[in-house]
Amino acid sequence: MKKIIRRYIPDREKLKNQKSLRIFGDLIHSPNLWHLNKKSVSNAMSVGLLCAWIPVPFQMILAAVGALMFRANLPVSVALVWITNPLTMPPMFYFAYLIGAWIVDVPVQHIEFELSYEWLKTGLLRIWEPFLLGCAVVGVASSILGHIGMRVAWRMFVVRGWKKRQERRAQKLG
């Protein structure tokens, strides 16, 4: 499992030199933030997935703070917030809005999104409650499912590796 994760996580030096993460100073150099084990990666899944659903800029900083607080793997936490990017944000946040509207039991409004201050004053003002509620609910749910899913996947990889070693030993003896 470690080999798979190492292939996809950002490089340690790149993250340490990231301008937005420099505010953490020497805290970011703690070796515990860079360990790859079941607990640190599962916690990182929780932190990263939760932060990915927070509709604010600088999600990487929130993920880094979460990694520090929960002793999660920093690269995995930060990398997971990248699932919200300019291509994925509209469908993800629309889904969150739909969930929030369903929970609050309000009719879904057709909103034309426009990246402007005027839209934030008018368009977002009409949907902010179900939108933020949906983001919170989906964020917490994906965080919990990601944590459990990673623990299960990690366990499966460990058991599979153990069985392969058992088979190799049996072949050598037999």
Phi, psi and omega in degrees: 000322180299320181297319180295314181295317181300329179296328189252344182280154179294154178295140182302315182292323178298316180293319180297330181266002179296126183304316184292340181261356180294341181297343181275352175056229183286343179302327182289345180271359180300127182298334181296335180283349186247357180291144174248097173219172186304316184291312184292323180285322176296317177296323179295322176300315179299310182296309184296316181291322177296313181294331179296334182266003177273116187278066177224157171290168178064040177297331180299321179294317177299319179295322178294318177298316178298320178297319177296315183293320187255013179052048180261162177292120185297311181300321180291317179302312182291318182296325183292334178290344179287355174293337172265107180224175183305333179278324185266340183302310183304309180291324181295312183286332173293318175301316179298319178299316179299318178297314179297318179295322178294317181294315182282346180062053174241151179293144179287129180262142175280119183240128173269110182283139177215129181279085179207161178296322180298318179295320179299323180289325186254304185294309181292328180300328181284335187238006190300321183295304179294328179296309181292323176297315178298318177299318180295313182295312181293323178298313180294317180297314180292328177297313180294314180295322178295319179297310180295316180300319180292320179296319179294313180297318179299315180298318180297317179295320179295314180296318179298316178296320179297316180296321178296319178294321177299316180295319178297318178297318179297323179291323179292322181282331187269000000 
